């Protein structure tokens, strides 16, 4: 019996149910903890949850039955600085080049999720990854991949290209689910309310902070070049246009100068992100108090 099965108990009746999507966040995933806390405080029951990139971590934890308090306690212990485990052989790999080995990231996910598999999800949960070769979205659920370890599914979805090595799913190379920018069709239409939570940084503030921190150099080494490209990609996702038909179902979470590619994030920043997520949902007219 999996250690997660004991969590499968009936939730108390709540007036309204909804499905949520935790969109691309990178290292800002803690903002989703505060957002979920506010959703529950407003009187909603989260029936189904989907996540990709950093959002996959929170989505998987919640689907396994972790409470907001447990997620909140976990967030500050995330060893972001240890994820920067640079090795020259990975950088110059012919088949799977990356700045970092990903070993520390793998070990952290294994520690968090243990031996849980997707069939241990207590509610429907979708984790999105992308096939590198044909650029197709692949949705990982307890029905499609029941025996897939949760840690591996999360790792596949949160692989920043060229920063961490890609992984394979049934022999198919897959990478970060953030490359899929539209998840509004992930659940059947009109079954219940669907809300997407989307963190957005203020690029003006980020530029000021980066200017202060940047060390001027006349040389652009390959590892810095790849990290800059990855950061450009995450910034582009922050700036992407949201179609008009999606505005009524999207709650933006302002993260100010905190971008998605920041392995120097501090405990106080994590607390700020949690509060940002909470505030965004609490004040949102898109999700009124449940009656």
Helices and strands as residue ranges (DSSP letters): G 5-7, E 16-22, G 26-28, H 30-41, E 44-51, H 54-63, H 68-75, G 80-83, H 88-91, H 103-113, G 118-120, E 124-131, E 137-140, H 150-157, E 167-169, E 172-175, G 177-179, E 193-201, H 203-213, H 222-238, H 244-247, E 250-256, H 267-282
